[in-house]
Amino acid sequence: MANPLVVNLNLRSTITNQDFKCLECGKLININNVDEKVYFRMDQTVTPGIYEVYCESCGNIKAEEDKKAGKEVEEK
C-alpha cells in the first residue's frame, strides 16, 4: 500500500499539471470534493508525466484495462 502522504502530494501536483481535468474525457476534477472519486495511476512507460488522474467513469475503464494487463490495482 502506498504512503497516503506521498500519494496526496503527487495527486495534487498531477491534477494541477493536468489543469484539473481528466486525461481521457477532459471533465473538470475537483479533488477537494470528498464525494468525487478519481483514478490515480502511475504510467508504467516512465514518461515525464509519470502519474495520471482520471475521473471516476474513465478511471473504471482504466482500472479494468490495468487488471487485464496484470497490473496491481488498489481499490478502496
Sequence and secondary structure as in RCSB ss.txt:
>XXXX:A:sequence
MANPLVVNLNLRSTITNQDFKCLECGKLININNVDEKVYFRMDQTVTPGIYEVYCESCGNIKAEEDKKAGKEVEE
K
>XXXX:A:secstr
   HHHHHHHHHHHHHHTTTB TTT  B  TT TT  EEEEE TT  SS EEEEEHHHHHHHHHHHHHTT     
 
